[in-house]
Structures are given as C-alpha cells and as structure tokens.
Amino acid sequence: MDRNLLTNELDLLLRDYFKLTGFILVELVIRYEGGVLVLRILADKPEGGINMDECAMLNRGIGRLLDEKDIIKDRYMLEVASPGLDRPLRTKEDFSRFLNKKARFFLNNPINAKIEWEGLIVRVEAESVFININGENVEVPFVKVNKAKLII
C-alpha cells in the first residue's frame, strides 16, 4: 500500500480510537528502518503528562486494533511515546491549547524574509496563529507552517 494512503487510513482509524480512549494523537510517523515498517505514535492526555503505563496500554490497544483491521500487510514495529518537552504543534487545537507558551516555527514560505520564528503564542484564529516577538505580534498563517514545536 502507498505510504501516503496508509498514513491517511491509519490517521483516521487512530483519531477515532484516541477519541474513544480520551487521549490525544499528537503525531503519527510512518517510515521504513532497516527494511521494517515503523509506526511511531506520539500520544498525550488533554491535560498533558501521559506516563509510561498509559503509553504501554495504548500500544497494546492500538496493536490489537491494527491486527483486527488488518490494514498493514507487512511486518511492522509499533512505538507509542510521550511527545516530550519539545512537543510538536500540528493543529489549530494544539496552538489554542498552548496559548501563552513559547514556540518555534519553521515556515515553508518566508514572512518578512525569515523562515524560522520563535515567540509566545498569543492568539489563534481560523487560519492563523499570532506570536509575540519582543512586544510585536506577528501573524503566521497555518498554510505557511512546515513545522512548529514548543520550546522549554
């Protein structure tokens, strides 16, 4: 199966599973390592602070779900982990959840001739996030964000 198709199918399946379990799917990464398909899932709780036992429980549940749905025909390795301190920010909800927290943005198109920005998340709208940099608010459209993550 095509990797993009697999990613989309797994993303839909896992979002439903995470909704039922009360956890948050932060990130799904699918790649081949040493000829083996690796599914790397970052999970969290709405209030943050997922622990190892919860990651292990999710790993078992997701493993059973994947075996039951039989989406992946090849051998695979499943990893479920906490997003850690430099948590990726992907959705509007992520940015809203971390208002008044510092984040680093890597853009696919420059804003004011810069592709890397760092600032405090101060506002989130339908199409943009606003960050404060040295007292000045900068609008960053979501379509320009290649990658964003929290900063400790």
C-alpha positions as CSV (number, residue, x, y, z in Angstrom):
1,M,0.0,0.0,0.0
2,D,1.2,3.5,-0.8
3,R,2.7,5.2,2.3
4,N,0.5,8.4,1.9
5,L,-2.6,6.2,1.6
6,L,-1.5,4.1,4.6
7,T,-0.8,7.3,6.6
8,N,-4.2,8.7,5.8
9,E,-6.1,5.5,6.6
10,L,-4.2,5.0,9.9
11,D,-4.7,8.6,10.9
12,L,-8.5,8.3,10.5
13,L,-8.5,5.0,12.4
14,L,-6.3,6.2,15.2
15,R,-8.1,9.5,15.6
16,D,-11.3,7.6,16.3
17,Y,-9.5,5.2,18.7
18,F,-7.9,8.1,20.5
19,K,-11.2,9.9,20.8
20,L,-12.8,6.8,22.4
21,T,-9.9,6.4,24.9
22,G,-9.7,10.1,25.9
23,F,-6.1,10.5,24.8
24,I,-4.8,12.8,22.1
25,L,-3.0,11.7,18.9
26,V,-0.2,14.2,18.7
27,E,1.8,12.8,15.7
28,L,1.9,9.7,13.5
29,V,5.1,9.0,11.7
30,I,5.5,6.1,9.3
31,R,8.9,5.1,7.9
32,Y,11.0,2.2,7.0
33,E,14.0,1.4,9.1
34,G,16.2,-1.5,8.2
35,G,13.5,-2.8,5.9
36,V,10.9,-2.9,8.7
37,L,7.9,-0.6,8.7
38,V,7.9,1.5,11.9
39,L,4.8,3.3,13.2
40,R,5.9,6.0,15.6
41,I,2.9,7.5,17.5
42,L,3.2,10.4,19.9
43,A,0.3,10.5,22.4
44,D,-0.8,12.7,25.2
45,K,-3.6,13.4,27.6
46,P,-5.7,16.6,27.2
47,E,-4.2,18.0,30.4
48,G,-0.7,16.7,29.4
49,G,1.6,14.4,31.2
50,I,1.0,11.0,29.8
51,N,3.0,8.3,31.6
52,M,4.8,5.1,30.5
53,D,2.0,2.8,31.7
54,E,-0.5,4.8,29.6
55,C,1.8,4.6,26.6
56,A,2.1,0.8,27.1
57,M,-1.7,0.5,27.4
58,L,-2.2,2.5,24.2
59,N,0.5,0.4,22.4
60,R,-1.4,-2.8,23.3
61,G,-4.8,-1.4,22.3
62,I,-3.5,0.0,19.0
63,G,-1.7,-3.2,18.2
64,R,-4.9,-5.2,18.7
65,L,-6.9,-2.7,16.6
66,L,-4.3,-2.8,13.7
67,D,-4.3,-6.7,13.8
68,E,-8.1,-6.7,13.8
69,K,-8.5,-4.2,10.9
70,D,-5.6,-5.9,9.0
71,I,-4.6,-2.7,7.3
72,I,-0.9,-3.4,7.4
73,K,0.0,-6.5,5.4
74,D,3.8,-6.3,6.1
75,R,5.7,-6.9,9.3
76,Y,5.7,-3.7,11.4
77,M,7.0,-2.3,14.6
78,L,4.7,-0.1,16.8
79,E,6.1,2.6,19.1
80,V,3.9,4.8,21.3
81,A,5.6,7.5,23.3
82,S,5.0,10.9,25.0
83,P,5.6,14.0,22.9
84,G,8.2,15.1,25.3
85,L,9.1,18.6,26.3
86,D,9.6,19.9,22.7
87,R,6.1,18.8,21.7
88,P,5.2,19.2,18.0
89,L,2.3,21.6,17.3
90,R,0.2,20.5,14.3
91,T,-3.4,21.5,14.7
92,K,-5.3,24.7,15.5
93,E,-6.4,22.9,18.7
94,D,-2.7,22.4,19.6
95,F,-1.9,26.1,19.2
96,S,-5.0,27.0,21.2
97,R,-4.1,24.6,24.0
98,F,-0.7,26.2,24.4
99,L,-1.6,29.9,24.4
100,N,1.0,31.9,26.3
101,K,3.6,29.3,25.7
102,K,6.8,29.8,23.7
103,A,7.1,28.0,20.3
104,R,9.5,27.8,17.4
105,F,8.1,27.8,13.8
106,F,9.7,26.6,10.6
107,L,7.9,28.0,7.6
108,N,7.7,26.8,4.0
109,N,7.4,30.4,2.8
110,P,9.1,33.3,4.5
111,I,7.4,36.1,6.4
112,N,9.4,39.3,6.4
113,A,12.3,37.4,4.7
114,K,12.5,34.8,7.6
115,I,11.6,31.1,7.6
116,E,12.3,30.5,11.3
117,W,10.4,32.3,14.0
118,E,10.3,32.0,17.8
119,G,7.8,33.6,20.0
120,L,4.9,33.5,22.5
121,I,1.6,32.1,21.2
122,V,-0.8,34.9,21.9
123,R,-3.8,34.3,19.7
124,V,-5.3,31.7,17.4
125,E,-7.8,32.3,14.6
126,A,-9.3,30.2,11.9
127,E,-6.4,30.5,9.5
128,S,-3.5,31.9,11.6
129,V,-1.6,31.8,14.8
130,F,-0.2,35.1,16.3
131,I,3.1,35.1,18.1
132,N,4.6,37.8,20.2
133,I,8.2,38.6,19.5
134,N,9.8,41.4,21.6
135,G,6.4,43.1,22.1
136,E,5.3,42.9,18.4
137,N,2.6,40.4,17.2
138,V,3.4,38.5,14.0
139,E,0.6,36.7,12.1
140,V,1.7,33.2,10.9
141,P,-0.8,31.6,8.5
142,F,-1.2,27.9,9.2
143,V,-0.6,27.1,5.5
144,K,2.9,28.6,5.9
145,V,3.8,26.4,8.9
146,N,6.0,23.5,7.9
147,K,6.8,22.5,11.5
148,A,6.2,24.0,14.9
149,K,7.1,22.9,18.4
150,L,7.0,24.1,22.0
151,I,10.2,25.4,23.5
152,I,11.2,24.7,27.0
